Amino acid sequence: MFIIALDAVTTAISVLLAIIIGFAFGYFVRVWHREKSINASKELAEKIVEDGKKEAEKAKRESVLEAKQEIFVLRKDFDNDMRERRQVVVNLENKVTQREDTLNRRAVHLDKREETLALREEKLDEKKEQLEQLNSKAEEVLKQQEQKLIEISSLTVDEAREIIMARVRDGMSDEIATYIRDEEEKAKNEVQSRSKQLLSLAIQKYASETTTERTVSVVDLPNDEMKGRIIGREGRNIRTIEALTGVDLIIDDTPEAVVLSGFDPIRREIAKRALSTLVSDGRIHPGRIEEVVEKARVEVDMFIREAGEDAVFTTGIGRIHPDLVKLLGRLSFRTSYGQNVLRHSIEVAFLAGKLAVEIGEDEMLARRAGLLHDIGKAVDHEIEGGHVEIGVNIVNRYKEPKEVTDAIASHHGDKEAESVIAVLVAAADTLSAARPGARSESMENYIKRLEQLEAISNEIPGVEKSYAIQAGREIRVIVKADQIDDLSTFKVAREIKEQIEEKMTYPGTIKVTVIRETRATDIAK
């Protein structure tokens, strides 16, 4: 029993020891496993930290590269901007330098002009003093001669005064004529030399074609049968065309042609385009006529706008109000003595610009004034008043510079020019109108002008005969040598010039040449 009990105790102890050992082993296994897990976690954490450091370093390097790239781009843009700014500054400095040079040249020119005027004033003062001295001497001589005549003759005081005054007038007349001749020669030499130089330079630098416009328009027809279709049944087609366009259609015996007559060239152009379209199309009835006339009116309006824009672009005057552009385009349908007014205005603009360059004035302003100087002619048949007054009102309405207004107001001599630009425009206008071939005139008016020119010269006392030559640009006058002396020829020339300016209207200038000739004839036997 005791042995059995001992075995049972031993078994229980063994089981207990086994349990204790199992618990201990399990505990140690668990501790070992946890240690291993902790070590693995530490290694993973260290790896994550290491990977984080590497990613951070990589991100840092990428950020630095991006920052450097951005700095490079910004520096490049900054350098380009600075380069452009430097160029702008250099350009501005160049313009300022050029402007200073221009102002310096203008100042030198004005100084020279002031010196010239001062010299002329001094000469005039000297001449004035000489004349006063001559008058004083003449008065003294008059008194002396009057006293002597009273003493040695039986003449009355009034009779003696008349004789003395006649002698003094004759003597003074010669001196005054000599003075006038000398001064005129000096003025002619200076003015003609300078003006010819400027005008020749302007003409050389600008060349323009010469055009002549007709007062009526002609539409060609394919055959005479088309005239009946244009007239229509009971004349309804022709009445519709005339009512819509305001132009008279003249259908006569002229073969294969219809004449359009109207005072308004724009209406005449609309009618011509519409009739040409109807003739080419062949469909002519009131409904079709209304459609074609409206289309032609739109085409003419577009042509007017394009013509004005081309004129502004050709002259290079810069921006201008659209209404003025349209008015300029209307000038393409206006003529003056056969000269197209728009082309005349463009020519005046270029000539005035060239003249302005030669004397140091503003070329663009001169061109602008030259282009707009006849703007009033675009509407002078619609508004009462002369084209000068109308043109001044138009440019004032659109705030054009005062030099432009002055040029328009003074280019026909209606008022005194207040600016150099206005004088240049007037000269360019005269030059454009007076050059050969620029304007046409009828043979009847031409002959009348020549006859009037010769009649004015023949009315002067002492003139033997006169001849109008060079198409009325010059009048040559032959005086009687026994009645007119050499000094008096200058007075005759001046008197004829004044009579021509007072009584005649003519384009350009007329040269007056007085010839005095003495012939001695003998016969050898």
C-alpha positions as semicolon CSV with decimal commas, in nm:
position;residue;x (nm);y (nm);z (nm)
1;M;0,000;0,000;0,000
2;F;0,269;0,225;0,095
3;I;0,446;0,153;-0,229
4;I;0,132;0,223;-0,428
5;A;0,086;0,548;-0,244
6;L;0,446;0,633;-0,305
7;D;0,406;0,568;-0,675
8;A;0,101;0,783;-0,680
9;V;0,284;1,065;-0,511
10;T;0,578;1,021;-0,742
11;T;0,349;1,030;-1,043
12;A;0,180;1,339;-0,911
13;I;0,511;1,500;-0,848
14;S;0,626;1,405;-1,198
15;V;0,311;1,544;-1,348
16;L;0,352;1,857;-1,140
17;L;0,712;1,891;-1,242
18;A;0,616;1,826;-1,600
19;I;0,351;2,097;-1,573
20;I;0,598;2,336;-1,410
21;I;0,860;2,256;-1,670
22;G;0,597;2,298;-1,944
23;F;0,496;2,631;-1,798
24;A;0,856;2,735;-1,768
25;F;0,934;2,620;-2,120
26;G;0,626;2,794;-2,254
27;Y;0,720;3,107;-2,067
28;F;1,073;3,099;-2,203
29;V;0,944;3,022;-2,553
30;R;0,701;3,313;-2,523
31;V;0,973;3,545;-2,398
32;W;1,202;3,435;-2,675
33;H;0,933;3,483;-2,932
34;R;0,850;3,827;-2,798
35;E;1,216;3,921;-2,796
36;K;1,243;3,804;-3,152
37;S;0,931;4,005;-3,247
38;I;1,071;4,310;-3,067
39;N;1,401;4,272;-3,249
40;A;1,219;4,232;-3,581
41;S;1,011;4,541;-3,500
42;K;1,328;4,733;-3,412
43;E;1,492;4,624;-3,736
44;L;1,178;4,719;-3,931
45;A;1,164;5,053;-3,752
46;E;1,531;5,116;-3,822
47;K;1,476;5,018;-4,186
48;I;1,175;5,249;-4,211
49;V;1,377;5,531;-4,054
50;E;1,664;5,463;-4,289
51;D;1,428;5,455;-4,588
52;G;1,268;5,777;-4,463
53;K;1,606;5,941;-4,439
54;K;1,689;5,829;-4,791
55;E;1,353;5,955;-4,924
56;A;1,400;6,283;-4,739
57;E;1,750;6,320;-4,881
58;K;1,622;6,241;-5,230
59;A;1,334;6,490;-5,192
60;K;1,579;6,747;-5,064
61;R;1,807;6,697;-5,362
62;E;1,510;6,719;-5,601
63;S;1,386;7,038;-5,427
64;V;1,732;7,190;-5,453
65;L;1,750;7,103;-5,825
66;E;1,404;7,248;-5,887
67;A;1,495;7,561;-5,694
68;K;1,818;7,598;-5,893
69;Q;1,627;7,546;-6,221
70;E;1,368;7,804;-6,121
71;I;1,640;8,047;-6,019
72;F;1,811;7,992;-6,356
73;V;1,488;8,057;-6,547
74;L;1,412;8,367;-6,338
75;R;1,765;8,495;-6,388
76;K;1,737;8,437;-6,763
77;D;1,403;8,622;-6,776
78;F;1,549;8,898;-6,563
79;D;1,850;8,928;-6,794
80;N;1,624;8,941;-7,102
81;D;1,403;9,202;-6,941
82;M;1,704;9,408;-6,839
83;R;1,844;9,377;-7,193
84;E;1,515;9,499;-7,341
85;R;1,497;9,784;-7,091
86;R;1,853;9,883;-7,172
87;Q;1,763;9,881;-7,545
88;V;1,457;10,096;-7,478
89;V;1,670;10,337;-7,280
90;V;1,929;10,345;-7,561
91;N;1,655;10,410;-7,820
92;L;1,511;10,687;-7,607
93;E;1,855;10,839;-7,565
94;N;1,907;10,824;-7,943
95;K;1,571;10,992;-8,005
96;V;1,648;11,259;-7,748
97;T;1,987;11,313;-7,910
98;Q;1,831;11,341;-8,256
99;R;1,568;11,578;-8,121
100;E;1,839;11,789;-7,962
101;D;2,032;11,796;-8,291
102;T;1,716;11,903;-8,475
103;L;1,647;12,175;-8,220
104;N;2,007;12,291;-8,242
105;R;1,988;12,309;-8,621
106;R;1,659;12,493;-8,599
107;A;1,807;12,734;-8,346
108;V;2,103;12,799;-8,576
109;H;1,863;12,852;-8,867
110;L;1,656;13,096;-8,662
111;D;1,970;13,279;-8,553
112;K;2,077;13,316;-8,915
113;R;1,729;13,434;-9,009
114;E;1,736;13,688;-8,726
115;E;2,076;13,810;-8,842
116;T;1,948;13,843;-9,199
117;L;1,640;14,033;-9,083
118;A;1,855;14,256;-8,867
119;L;2,080;14,335;-9,164
120;R;1,777;14,411;-9,379
121;E;1,637;14,638;-9,111
122;E;1,968;14,820;-9,092
123;K;1,975;14,862;-9,471
124;L;1,616;14,985;-9,471
125;D;1,698;15,231;-9,193
126;E;1,996;15,354;-9,396
127;K;1,779;15,391;-9,706
128;K;1,517;15,570;-9,498
129;E;1,778;15,813;-9,367
130;Q;1,905;15,868;-9,722
131;L;1,551;15,940;-9,843
132;E;1,494;16,178;-9,555
133;Q;1,820;16,355;-9,637
134;L;1,717;16,373;-10,003
135;N;1,379;16,515;-9,901
136;S;1,550;16,772;-9,682
137;K;1,783;16,868;-9,965
138;A;1,490;16,885;-10,204
139;E;1,304;17,119;-9,968
140;E;1,610;17,341;-9,940
141;V;1,654;17,345;-10,316
142;L;1,285;17,425;-10,355
143;K;1,314;17,721;-10,123
144;Q;1,626;17,849;-10,298
145;Q;1,479;17,812;-10,645
146;E;1,153;17,966;-10,535
147;Q;1,339;18,267;-10,402
148;K;1,551;18,299;-10,717
149;L;1,250;18,267;-10,946
150;I;1,067;18,533;-10,750
151;E;1,370;18,759;-10,779
152;I;1,459;18,711;-11,147
153;S;1,122;18,655;-11,311
154;S;0,778;18,792;-11,319
155;L;0,619;18,452;-11,242
156;T;0,379;18,424;-10,954
157;V;0,461;18,209;-10,652
158;D;0,215;17,937;-10,757
159;E;0,356;17,920;-11,111
160;A;0,712;17,903;-10,983
161;R;0,610;17,631;-10,733
162;E;0,460;17,420;-11,012
163;I;0,777;17,442;-11,221
164;I;1,002;17,352;-10,928
165;M;0,779;17,065;-10,817
166;A;0,781;16,921;-11,168
167;R;1,161;16,922;-11,174
168;V;1,186;16,768;-10,828
169;R;0,933;16,498;-10,918
170;D;1,135;16,406;-11,225
171;G;1,458;16,389;-11,025
172;M;1,304;16,194;-10,737
173;S;1,128;15,962;-10,979
174;D;1,461;15,845;-11,118
175;E;1,608;15,793;-10,772
176;I;1,301;15,606;-10,646
177;A;1,294;15,387;-10,958
178;T;1,663;15,311;-10,911
179;Y;1,604;15,221;-10,547
180;I;1,306;15,001;-10,634
181;R;1,505;14,827;-10,906
182;D;1,800;14,755;-10,676
183;E;1,581;14,628;-10,393
184;E;1,372;14,414;-10,627
185;E;1,683;14,260;-10,777
186;K;1,817;14,175;-10,434
187;A;1,486;14,030;-10,319
188;K;1,443;13,832;-10,641
189;N;1,794;13,691;-10,621
190;E;1,745;13,576;-10,261
191;V;1,384;13,461;-10,280
192;Q;1,400;13,294;-10,619
193;S;1,722;13,113;-10,540
194;R;1,589;12,971;-10,215
195;S;1,236;12,900;-10,340
196;K;1,357;12,731;-10,658
197;Q;1,588;12,514;-10,456
198;L;1,313;12,406;-10,215
199;L;1,052;12,350;-10,486
200;S;1,291;12,159;-10,710
201;L;1,388;11,932;-10,422
202;A;1,023;11,871;-10,336
203;I;0,931;11,795;-10,697
204;Q;1,228;11,562;-10,741
205;K;1,136;11,368;-10,429
206;Y;0,774;11,323;-10,528
207;A;0,628;11,222;-10,861
208;S;0,259;11,175;-10,934
209;E;0,055;11,081;-11,233
210;T;-0,170;11,337;-11,401
211;T;-0,535;11,243;-11,441
212;T;-0,834;11,403;-11,609
213;E;-1,194;11,324;-11,521
214;R;-1,499;11,357;-11,746
215;T;-1,815;11,537;-11,641
216;V;-2,044;11,263;-11,774
217;S;-2,034;10,884;-11,762
218;V;-2,087;10,652;-12,058
219;V;-2,208;10,292;-12,034
220;D;-2,128;10,069;-12,331
221;L;-2,403;9,840;-12,460
222;P;-2,360;9,508;-12,641
223;N;-2,613;9,619;-12,906
224;D;-2,873;9,888;-12,974
225;E;-3,157;9,651;-12,885
226;M;-3,054;9,687;-12,521
227;K;-3,167;10,053;-12,529
228;G;-3,529;9,942;-12,565
229;R;-3,496;9,705;-12,269
230;I;-3,343;9,984;-12,060
231;I;-3,636;10,213;-12,145
232;G;-3,890;9,937;-12,071
233;R;-4,260;9,925;-12,134
234;E;-4,395;10,281;-12,137
235;G;-4,058;10,396;-11,995
236;R;-4,103;10,233;-11,653
237;N;-3,745;10,097;-11,635
238;I;-3,573;10,425;-11,718
239;R;-3,802;10,614;-11,479
240;T;-3,718;10,369;-11,201
241;I;-3,342;10,405;-11,261
242;E;-3,361;10,786;-11,266
243;A;-3,579;10,796;-10,953
244;L;-3,354;10,563;-10,753
245;T;-3,020;10,716;-10,858
246;G;-3,107;11,081;-10,918
247;V;-2,922;11,069;-11,251
248;D;-3,058;11,147;-11,599
249;L;-3,020;10,877;-11,866
250;I;-2,963;11,017;-12,214
251;I;-3,050;10,760;-12,479
252;D;-2,988;10,909;-12,823
253;D;-2,854;10,800;-13,159
254;T;-2,509;10,723;-13,021
255;P;-2,444;10,363;-13,123
256;E;-2,418;10,107;-12,844
257;A;-2,386;10,364;-12,563
258;V;-2,596;10,533;-12,296
259;V;-2,489;10,864;-12,138
260;L;-2,542;10,928;-11,764
261;S;-2,571;11,293;-11,668
262;G;-2,579;11,426;-11,311
263;F;-2,418;11,698;-11,100
264;D;-2,327;11,451;-10,823
265;P;-2,036;11,224;-10,931
266;I;-2,117;10,969;-10,657
267;R;-2,473;10,927;-10,779
268;R;-2,341;10,902;-11,134
269;E;-2,100;10,627;-11,030
270;I;-2,380;10,435;-10,854
271;A;-2,596;10,462;-11,166
272;K;-2,308;10,352;-11,390
273;R;-2,233;10,044;-11,182
274;A;-2,600;9,952;-11,152
275;L;-2,667;9,995;-11,526
276;S;-2,354;9,797;-11,619
277;T;-2,470;9,511;-11,396
278;L;-2,821;9,518;-11,541
279;V;-2,687;9,518;-11,898
280;S;-2,452;9,226;-11,833
281;D;-2,723;9,034;-11,645
282;G;-2,999;9,099;-11,898
283;R;-3,279;9,098;-11,639
284;I;-3,414;9,455;-11,638
285;H;-3,736;9,526;-11,449
286;P;-3,824;9,759;-11,155
287;G;-3,775;9,497;-10,884
288;R;-3,436;9,391;-11,018
289;I;-3,337;9,756;-11,068
290;E;-3,404;9,836;-10,700
291;E;-3,195;9,538;-10,590
292;V;-2,902;9,621;-10,821
293;V;-2,904;9,994;-10,733
294;E;-2,891;9,915;-10,361
295;K;-2,603;9,673;-10,419
296;A;-2,418;9,936;-10,627
297;R;-2,471;10,193;-10,350
298;V;-2,312;9,956;-10,096
299;E;-2,020;9,891;-10,333
300;V;-1,961;10,264;-10,384
301;D;-1,971;10,327;-10,007
302;M;-1,712;10,054;-9,961
303;F;-1,502;10,200;-10,242
304;I;-1,519;10,546;-10,079
305;R;-1,404;10,406;-9,745
306;E;-1,120;10,211;-9,906
307;A;-1,011;10,514;-10,110
308;G;-0,993;10,725;-9,793
309;E;-0,801;10,455;-9,606
310;D;-0,557;10,418;-9,897
311;A;-0,496;10,794;-9,897
312;V;-0,426;10,795;-9,522
313;F;-0,200;10,490;-9,553
314;T;-0,016;10,627;-9,857
315;T;0,062;10,960;-9,691
316;G;0,144;10,794;-9,356
317;I;-0,017;11,064;-9,142
318;G;-0,118;10,826;-8,862
319;R;-0,462;10,780;-8,706
320;I;-0,752;10,993;-8,826
321;H;-1,123;11,001;-8,744
322;P;-1,329;10,752;-8,952
323;D;-1,565;11,030;-9,066
324;L;-1,269;11,223;-9,210
325;V;-1,152;10,904;-9,384
326;K;-1,491;10,872;-9,552
327;L;-1,487;11,238;-9,655
328;L;-1,143;11,189;-9,808
329;G;-1,277;10,893;-10,004
330;R;-1,558;11,111;-10,142
331;L;-1,293;11,341;-10,290
332;S;-1,199;11,062;-10,533
333;F;-1,523;11,144;-10,718
334;R;-1,463;11,520;-10,714
335;T;-1,264;11,707;-10,980
336;S;-1,136;12,063;-11,005
337;Y;-1,049;12,188;-11,355
338;G;-1,019;11,823;-11,458
339;Q;-0,785;11,736;-11,170
340;N;-0,892;11,461;-10,929
341;V;-0,919;11,631;-10,589
342;L;-0,813;11,326;-10,383
343;R;-0,499;11,271;-10,589
344;H;-0,435;11,644;-10,580
345;S;-0,464;11,634;-10,198
346;I;-0,222;11,339;-10,177
347;E;0,023;11,524;-10,401
348;V;-0,006;11,840;-10,190
349;A;0,055;11,629;-9,877
350;F;0,378;11,485;-10,014
351;L;0,503;11,818;-10,153
352;A;0,429;11,999;-9,825
353;G;0,606;11,720;-9,636
354;K;0,916;11,746;-9,854
355;L;0,924;12,124;-9,814
356;A;0,886;12,086;-9,436
357;V;1,183;11,849;-9,423
358;E;1,398;12,096;-9,612
359;I;1,336;12,378;-9,361
360;G;1,328;12,164;-9,045
361;E;0,952;12,163;-8,981
362;D;0,727;11,871;-8,879
363;E;0,690;11,655;-9,191
364;M;0,394;11,447;-9,065
365;L;0,200;11,757;-8,960
366;A;0,264;11,917;-9,299
367;R;0,142;11,601;-9,475
368;R;-0,170;11,592;-9,257
369;A;-0,253;11,955;-9,334
370;G;-0,185;11,901;-9,706
371;L;-0,410;11,595;-9,725
372;L;-0,699;11,771;-9,547
373;H;-0,666;12,116;-9,708
374;D;-0,952;12,054;-9,957
375;I;-1,170;11,836;-9,730
376;G;-1,455;12,087;-9,761
377;K;-1,497;12,002;-10,130
378;A;-1,635;11,662;-10,029
379;V;-1,962;11,822;-9,912
380;D;-1,956;12,177;-10,053
381;H;-2,243;12,090;-10,290
382;E;-2,453;11,976;-9,991
383;I;-2,372;12,256;-9,742
384;E;-2,390;12,629;-9,807
385;G;-2,062;12,817;-9,806
386;G;-1,721;12,789;-9,966
387;H;-1,508;12,477;-9,930
388;V;-1,257;12,670;-9,715
389;E;-1,517;12,766;-9,454
390;I;-1,673;12,419;-9,464
391;G;-1,333;12,251;-9,428
392;V;-1,242;12,465;-9,125
393;N;-1,570;12,372;-8,953
394;I;-1,515;12,002;-9,026
395;V;-1,161;11,978;-8,886
396;N;-1,258;12,186;-8,581
397;R;-1,540;11,941;-8,514
398;Y;-1,292;11,650;-8,507
399;K;-1,027;11,832;-8,298
400;E;-0,752;11,849;-8,561
401;P;-0,435;12,050;-8,476
402;K;-0,453;12,427;-8,517
403;E;-0,188;12,415;-8,791
404;V;-0,427;12,203;-9,001
405;T;-0,710;12,452;-8,946
406;D;-0,479;12,742;-9,031
407;A;-0,362;12,569;-9,350
408;I;-0,721;12,510;-9,469
409;A;-0,827;12,867;-9,387
410;S;-0,531;13,036;-9,559
411;H;-0,440;12,813;-9,855
412;H;-0,637;13,038;-10,095
413;G;-0,522;13,364;-9,936
414;D;-0,858;13,431;-9,768
415;K;-0,671;13,506;-9,445
416;E;-0,314;13,557;-9,340
417;A;-0,122;13,239;-9,258
418;E;-0,031;13,209;-8,889
419;S;0,207;12,912;-8,913
420;V;0,491;12,795;-9,134
421;I;0,296;12,474;-9,210
422;A;0,013;12,680;-9,361
423;V;0,256;12,864;-9,588
424;L;0,406;12,533;-9,704
425;V;0,062;12,387;-9,779
426;A;-0,034;12,696;-9,981
427;A;0,290;12,668;-10,180
428;A;0,239;12,295;-10,239
429;D;-0,124;12,355;-10,344
430;T;-0,016;12,617;-10,598
431;L;0,263;12,393;-10,723
432;S;0,032;12,094;-10,769
433;A;-0,234;12,298;-10,950
434;A;-0,001;12,502;-11,169
435;R;0,236;12,237;-11,299
436;P;0,191;12,151;-11,670
437;G;-0,088;11,902;-11,736
438;A;-0,230;11,912;-11,385
439;R;-0,546;12,092;-11,479
440;S;-0,741;12,132;-11,797
441;E;-0,943;12,427;-11,921
442;S;-1,157;12,480;-12,225
443;M;-1,008;12,637;-12,536
444;E;-1,254;12,925;-12,512
445;N;-1,151;13,013;-12,155
446;Y;-0,787;12,973;-12,249
447;I;-0,813;13,219;-12,539
448;K;-1,010;13,466;-12,327
449;R;-0,741;13,457;-12,060
450;L;-0,465;13,527;-12,313
451;E;-0,664;13,812;-12,471
452;Q;-0,733;13,966;-12,132
453;L;-0,365;13,936;-12,041
454;E;-0,256;14,122;-12,357
455;A;-0,534;14,383;-12,317
456;I;-0,421;14,469;-11,963
457;S;-0,064;14,521;-12,084
458;N;-0,166;14,730;-12,385
459;E;-0,362;14,973;-12,164
460;I;-0,043;15,091;-11,990
461;P;0,087;15,424;-12,136
462;G;0,407;15,383;-12,336
463;V;0,343;15,017;-12,431
464;E;0,382;14,951;-12,801
465;K;0,264;14,587;-12,812
466;S;0,250;14,276;-12,592
467;Y;0,256;13,898;-12,643
468;A;0,123;13,624;-12,415
469;I;0,355;13,322;-12,440
470;Q;0,417;12,986;-12,268
471;A;0,045;12,907;-12,246
472;G;-0,023;13,230;-12,061
473;R;0,251;13,179;-11,803
474;E;0,445;13,483;-11,930
475;I;0,358;13,818;-12,088
476;R;0,630;13,998;-12,286
477;V;0,574;14,371;-12,323
478;I;0,761;14,591;-12,575
479;V;0,761;14,960;-12,480
480;K;0,832;15,268;-12,688
481;A;1,194;15,365;-12,641
482;D;1,123;15,737;-12,694
483;Q;0,863;15,744;-12,413
484;I;0,994;15,493;-12,157
485;D;1,351;15,500;-12,027
486;D;1,541;15,209;-11,870
487;L;1,439;15,293;-11,513
488;S;1,074;15,337;-11,605
489;T;1,058;14,982;-11,740
490;F;1,060;14,858;-11,380
491;K;0,761;15,080;-11,298
492;V;0,577;14,952;-11,606
493;A;0,644;14,588;-11,506
494;R;0,518;14,651;-11,154
495;E;0,207;14,831;-11,278
496;I;0,122;14,545;-11,517
497;K;0,176;14,291;-11,238
498;E;-0,059;14,480;-11,006
499;Q;-0,326;14,508;-11,277
500;I;-0,305;14,133;-11,350
501;E;-0,335;14,043;-10,981
502;E;-0,633;14,276;-10,941
503;K;-0,833;14,191;-11,255
504;M;-0,753;13,829;-11,342
505;T;-0,803;13,484;-11,192
506;Y;-0,541;13,231;-11,298
507;P;-0,363;12,918;-11,168
508;G;0,001;12,949;-11,067
509;T;0,204;13,259;-11,155
510;I;0,247;13,488;-11,456
511;K;0,588;13,633;-11,540
512;V;0,594;13,992;-11,668
513;T;0,889;14,082;-11,893
514;V;0,925;14,442;-12,018
515;I;1,160;14,499;-12,316
516;R;1,293;14,839;-12,423
517;E;1,491;14,843;-12,747
518;T;1,657;15,125;-12,936
519;R;1,751;15,063;-13,298
520;A;1,975;15,285;-13,510
521;T;1,955;15,231;-13,884
522;D;2,158;15,389;-14,161
523;I;2,230;15,303;-14,523
524;A;2,577;15,293;-14,668
525;K;2,594;15,414;-15,028
